[in-house]
Amino acid sequence: MIISMNVMVQKNLKLKPYASGYHLVTDQILEAIPEISQIQTGFLQVFIQHTSAALTINENADPTVRSDFQTFVNELIPETYPRFIHTYEGSDDMPAHIKASFFDSSLQIPITSGKLNLGIWQGIYLCEFRMRASARRLVLTAFGIGK
């Protein structure tokens, strides 16, 4: 008879302030929630508590992908768009909110045998859309069947 137990753990992670851009934060997330290793089958949900930054999963090896993301998104949603009226915190205010809505505020990643089941070339990005952002807060929730 195999007895398994349900595992659920939630942690808060405060990331350091980053410059505008796309930053791999996979390792920081894994360091913040080592309890993942106790989950045989489950999920990790990562939620960002901000409206001017976002999360996404993409290429974890070639940094030019992150650079191209920034170039394309900044051209798609320029800070110089003359019709924005929500500019209380600067010219990057409204563009940051729109960019964040194009990406995700949360991600759900499978956990298999105590590890995130990401593809070989996948990593978790913090998408920072503000020029002078503060530290960003993530809520990490791991749940599943224990080993």
Short mmCIF file of the C-alpha atoms (twelve columns), coordinates in Angstrom:
data_MODEL
# 
_entry.id   MODEL 
# 
loop_
_atom_site.group_PDB 
_atom_site.id 
_atom_site.type_symbol 
_atom_site.label_atom_id 
_atom_site.label_alt_id 
_atom_site.label_comp_id 
_atom_site.label_asym_id 
_atom_site.label_seq_id 
_atom_site.Cartn_x 
_atom_site.Cartn_y 
_atom_site.Cartn_z 
_atom_site.pdbx_PDB_model_num 
ATOM 1   C CA . MET A 1   0.000  0.000  0.000   1 
ATOM 2   C CA . ILE A 2   1.396  3.382  -1.005  1 
ATOM 3   C CA . ILE A 3   0.462  6.292  1.212   1 
ATOM 4   C CA . SER A 4   0.875  9.735  -0.263  1 
ATOM 5   C CA . MET A 5   0.216  13.066 1.320   1 
ATOM 6   C CA . ASN A 6   -0.900 16.326 -0.087  1 
ATOM 7   C CA . VAL A 7   1.672  19.107 0.037   1 
ATOM 8   C CA . MET A 8   0.883  22.805 -0.129  1 
ATOM 9   C CA . VAL A 9   3.292  25.594 0.670   1 
ATOM 10  C CA . GLN A 10  3.172  29.307 -0.055  1 
ATOM 11  C CA . LYS A 11  6.071  31.732 0.158   1 
ATOM 12  C CA . ASN A 12  6.667  35.360 -0.682  1 
ATOM 13  C CA . LEU A 13  9.744  36.321 -2.669  1 
ATOM 14  C CA . LYS A 14  11.008 39.883 -2.923  1 
ATOM 15  C CA . LEU A 15  13.180 40.370 -6.004  1 
ATOM 16  C CA . LYS A 16  15.800 43.093 -6.104  1 
ATOM 17  C CA . PRO A 17  15.018 46.101 -8.314  1 
ATOM 18  C CA . TYR A 18  15.860 45.416 -11.956 1 
ATOM 19  C CA . ALA A 19  16.353 47.760 -14.883 1 
ATOM 20  C CA . SER A 20  13.797 47.735 -17.651 1 
ATOM 21  C CA . GLY A 21  14.101 44.459 -19.543 1 
ATOM 22  C CA . TYR A 22  13.543 40.716 -19.357 1 
ATOM 23  C CA . HIS A 23  15.382 38.970 -16.535 1 
ATOM 24  C CA . LEU A 24  15.727 35.248 -15.806 1 
ATOM 25  C CA . VAL A 25  14.557 34.594 -12.231 1 
ATOM 26  C CA . THR A 26  14.146 30.798 -12.301 1 
ATOM 27  C CA . ASP A 27  17.025 30.144 -9.906  1 
ATOM 28  C CA . GLN A 28  15.812 32.748 -7.404  1 
ATOM 29  C CA . ILE A 29  12.362 31.166 -7.403  1 
ATOM 30  C CA . LEU A 30  13.772 27.681 -6.865  1 
ATOM 31  C CA . GLU A 31  15.980 28.903 -4.004  1 
ATOM 32  C CA . ALA A 32  12.970 30.545 -2.337  1 
ATOM 33  C CA . ILE A 33  10.798 27.406 -2.335  1 
ATOM 34  C CA . PRO A 34  12.951 24.294 -1.826  1 
ATOM 35  C CA . GLU A 35  9.840  22.358 -0.711  1 
ATOM 36  C CA . ILE A 36  9.261  21.623 -4.415  1 
ATOM 37  C CA . SER A 37  11.696 18.733 -3.948  1 
ATOM 38  C CA . GLN A 38  9.106  17.029 -1.708  1 
ATOM 39  C CA . ILE A 39  6.396  17.014 -4.401  1 
ATOM 40  C CA . GLN A 40  6.112  13.988 -6.689  1 
ATOM 41  C CA . THR A 41  3.387  15.398 -8.946  1 
ATOM 42  C CA . GLY A 42  1.974  18.901 -8.717  1 
ATOM 43  C CA . PHE A 43  2.262  22.522 -9.753  1 
ATOM 44  C CA . LEU A 44  4.059  25.718 -8.874  1 
ATOM 45  C CA . GLN A 45  2.080  28.885 -9.331  1 
ATOM 46  C CA . VAL A 46  4.097  32.107 -9.518  1 
ATOM 47  C CA . PHE A 47  2.100  35.344 -9.138  1 
ATOM 48  C CA . ILE A 48  3.481  38.891 -9.401  1 
ATOM 49  C CA . GLN A 49  1.828  41.520 -7.207  1 
ATOM 50  C CA . HIS A 50  2.356  44.447 -9.574  1 
ATOM 51  C CA . THR A 51  0.589  46.075 -12.524 1 
ATOM 52  C CA . SER A 52  3.662  47.423 -14.325 1 
ATOM 53  C CA . ALA A 53  5.705  44.197 -14.526 1 
ATOM 54  C CA . ALA A 54  4.844  40.673 -15.636 1 
ATOM 55  C CA . LEU A 55  6.008  37.083 -15.928 1 
ATOM 56  C CA . THR A 56  6.590  34.826 -18.892 1 
ATOM 57  C CA . ILE A 57  8.393  31.616 -19.801 1 
ATOM 58  C CA . ASN A 58  10.813 31.621 -22.703 1 
ATOM 59  C CA . GLU A 59  14.399 31.016 -23.879 1 
ATOM 60  C CA . ASN A 60  16.824 30.521 -20.985 1 
ATOM 61  C CA . ALA A 61  20.125 30.256 -22.863 1 
ATOM 62  C CA . ASP A 62  20.573 32.999 -25.449 1 
ATOM 63  C CA . PRO A 63  20.325 36.517 -23.952 1 
ATOM 64  C CA . THR A 64  19.647 38.029 -27.384 1 
ATOM 65  C CA . VAL A 65  16.103 36.642 -27.105 1 
ATOM 66  C CA . ARG A 66  15.508 38.861 -24.063 1 
ATOM 67  C CA . SER A 67  17.010 41.826 -25.899 1 
ATOM 68  C CA . ASP A 68  14.770 41.210 -28.914 1 
ATOM 69  C CA . PHE A 69  11.729 40.983 -26.637 1 
ATOM 70  C CA . GLN A 70  12.533 44.410 -25.246 1 
ATOM 71  C CA . THR A 71  13.155 45.960 -28.665 1 
ATOM 72  C CA . PHE A 72  9.937  44.605 -30.156 1 
ATOM 73  C CA . VAL A 73  7.649  45.392 -27.206 1 
ATOM 74  C CA . ASN A 74  9.058  48.921 -26.829 1 
ATOM 75  C CA . GLU A 75  8.424  49.583 -30.519 1 
ATOM 76  C CA . LEU A 76  4.916  48.103 -30.252 1 
ATOM 77  C CA . ILE A 77  4.042  50.215 -27.184 1 
ATOM 78  C CA . PRO A 78  6.273  53.313 -27.221 1 
ATOM 79  C CA . GLU A 79  6.621  55.669 -24.279 1 
ATOM 80  C CA . THR A 80  6.304  58.556 -26.716 1 
ATOM 81  C CA . TYR A 81  2.728  57.684 -27.684 1 
ATOM 82  C CA . PRO A 82  1.123  61.164 -27.526 1 
ATOM 83  C CA . ARG A 83  -2.384 60.120 -26.417 1 
ATOM 84  C CA . PHE A 84  -1.547 58.526 -23.059 1 
ATOM 85  C CA . ILE A 85  -2.991 60.546 -20.179 1 
ATOM 86  C CA . HIS A 86  -1.994 58.275 -17.270 1 
ATOM 87  C CA . THR A 87  1.559  59.549 -16.841 1 
ATOM 88  C CA . TYR A 88  1.568  60.379 -13.114 1 
ATOM 89  C CA . GLU A 89  4.775  58.443 -12.493 1 
ATOM 90  C CA . GLY A 90  6.544  59.371 -15.719 1 
ATOM 91  C CA . SER A 91  6.495  58.601 -19.409 1 
ATOM 92  C CA . ASP A 92  6.889  54.860 -18.757 1 
ATOM 93  C CA . ASP A 93  3.785  54.698 -16.517 1 
ATOM 94  C CA . MET A 94  0.959  53.822 -18.909 1 
ATOM 95  C CA . PRO A 95  3.165  51.899 -21.358 1 
ATOM 96  C CA . ALA A 96  4.266  49.674 -18.436 1 
ATOM 97  C CA . HIS A 97  0.646  48.894 -17.541 1 
ATOM 98  C CA . ILE A 98  -0.246 48.004 -21.131 1 
ATOM 99  C CA . LYS A 99  2.879  45.861 -21.575 1 
ATOM 100 C CA . ALA A 100 2.096  43.995 -18.348 1 
ATOM 101 C CA . SER A 101 -1.379 43.189 -19.670 1 
ATOM 102 C CA . PHE A 102 0.132  41.645 -22.812 1 
ATOM 103 C CA . PHE A 103 2.050  39.178 -20.648 1 
ATOM 104 C CA . ASP A 104 1.009  37.173 -17.584 1 
ATOM 105 C CA . SER A 105 0.595  38.116 -13.938 1 
ATOM 106 C CA . SER A 106 0.860  34.440 -13.020 1 
ATOM 107 C CA . LEU A 107 2.368  31.240 -14.333 1 
ATOM 108 C CA . GLN A 108 1.565  27.630 -13.526 1 
ATOM 109 C CA . ILE A 109 4.409  25.156 -14.013 1 
ATOM 110 C CA . PRO A 110 4.206  21.372 -13.550 1 
ATOM 111 C CA . ILE A 111 6.283  19.730 -10.836 1 
ATOM 112 C CA . THR A 112 7.435  16.181 -11.625 1 
ATOM 113 C CA . SER A 113 9.580  14.100 -9.271  1 
ATOM 114 C CA . GLY A 114 10.527 17.119 -7.160  1 
ATOM 115 C CA . LYS A 115 11.590 19.394 -10.029 1 
ATOM 116 C CA . LEU A 116 9.988  22.029 -12.218 1 
ATOM 117 C CA . ASN A 117 9.063  20.307 -15.467 1 
ATOM 118 C CA . LEU A 118 10.221 23.106 -17.754 1 
ATOM 119 C CA . GLY A 119 11.486 22.395 -21.245 1 
ATOM 120 C CA . ILE A 120 15.246 22.222 -21.706 1 
ATOM 121 C CA . TRP A 121 15.438 25.772 -23.082 1 
ATOM 122 C CA . GLN A 122 12.780 27.345 -20.850 1 
ATOM 123 C CA . GLY A 123 13.251 29.785 -17.997 1 
ATOM 124 C CA . ILE A 124 11.019 32.094 -15.989 1 
ATOM 125 C CA . TYR A 125 11.386 35.782 -16.845 1 
ATOM 126 C CA . LEU A 126 10.564 38.840 -14.820 1 
ATOM 127 C CA . CYS A 127 9.382  41.305 -17.468 1 
ATOM 128 C CA . GLU A 128 10.291 44.690 -16.011 1 
ATOM 129 C CA . PHE A 129 8.634  47.570 -17.823 1 
ATOM 130 C CA . ARG A 130 9.585  50.525 -15.594 1 
ATOM 131 C CA . MET A 131 12.821 52.474 -16.007 1 
ATOM 132 C CA . ARG A 132 13.310 52.836 -12.243 1 
ATOM 133 C CA . ALA A 133 11.332 50.021 -10.692 1 
ATOM 134 C CA . SER A 134 11.205 49.139 -7.050  1 
ATOM 135 C CA . ALA A 135 11.740 45.630 -5.750  1 
ATOM 136 C CA . ARG A 136 9.086  43.277 -7.109  1 
ATOM 137 C CA . ARG A 137 7.084  40.840 -4.973  1 
ATOM 138 C CA . LEU A 138 6.141  37.336 -6.068  1 
ATOM 139 C CA . VAL A 139 3.807  34.872 -4.363  1 
ATOM 140 C CA . LEU A 140 4.962  31.284 -4.873  1 
ATOM 141 C CA . THR A 141 2.472  28.482 -4.233  1 
ATOM 142 C CA . ALA A 142 3.572  24.860 -4.642  1 
ATOM 143 C CA . PHE A 143 0.990  22.099 -4.320  1 
ATOM 144 C CA . GLY A 144 0.689  18.457 -5.179  1 
ATOM 145 C CA . ILE A 145 1.158  14.898 -4.013  1 
ATOM 146 C CA . GLY A 146 4.210  14.368 -1.821  1 
ATOM 147 C CA . LYS A 147 6.941  11.808 -2.415  1 
# 
